[in-house]
Amino acid sequence: MSAATATTLVVPPEALAAEEWRIEREAYHHLFRVKRLGVGETLRLTDGAGRARFAEVTAISRSAALARLGEEASANEPDLEVELWVAPPKPERAAWLVEKATEIGVVAVRFVATERAARPLPAAQLERLRRVAAGAVEQCGRARVPELVVEAGIEALMARSPGGRGVILLDTAGTPPFPAEVASGRLAVAVGPEGGWSAGERDRLVRAGCATWSLGARVLRVETAAIVAAGFLLATGRGAVR
């Protein structure tokens, strides 16, 4: 069985150490009432942290199903780890961003308030976005649910990458993406609000050593710019790193 053809389900980490796993509630309804999977079908269970195992459905009742775990399954994760540092867009756009970022292989989305877009991200919305990410993992068949967090500000983000190493700042004054080969490692793409980074923010990021990219003269929405840049990096394995 290939990972591409098996239905993926995100489960608690302890499930992957079990010989058998009981599937209930929303997961049961989706798999066995909506998708109508049957006994003998193969699932791919993942802990959302990078591990996955195949499992065979052995029994289905009116409210639960049992799956017997088997061999390890491929993670379907890229070697290059890409993070997105973004100003929070509106809720429906944030959900779209998280869904698509998960599908293409992003490992983390860090929401940060900026001077031109200080929109808060309530805990309830963040929890909803985590559910969106888990659903996207199941849809696309990867094995890692991206980390979704709210950062205090640009300074908190930059503390994660001293010297700006591995950070790409999207800015209209930057250069087009250029072909420095990247086989593995970790990169972060910093995407400002639709009004753009303030002059002070941009200066702080550039002085910190961030590379700057431009995606062209058109004004892109936050979620569009984030997905275009991350997709470029993950599809080509190229990025501006030193």
Secondary structure by P-SEA (a helix, b strand, c coil): cccccbbbbbbccccccccbbbbccaaaaaccccccccccbbbbbbccccbbbbbbbccccccbbbbbbccccccccccbbbbbbcccccaaaaaaaaaaaaaacccbbbbbbcccccccccaaaaaaaaaaaaaaaaaaccccccbbbbbccaaaaaaaccccccbbbbcccccccccccccbbbbbbbbbccccccaaaaaaaaaabbbbbbcccccccaaaaaaaaaaaaaaccccccc
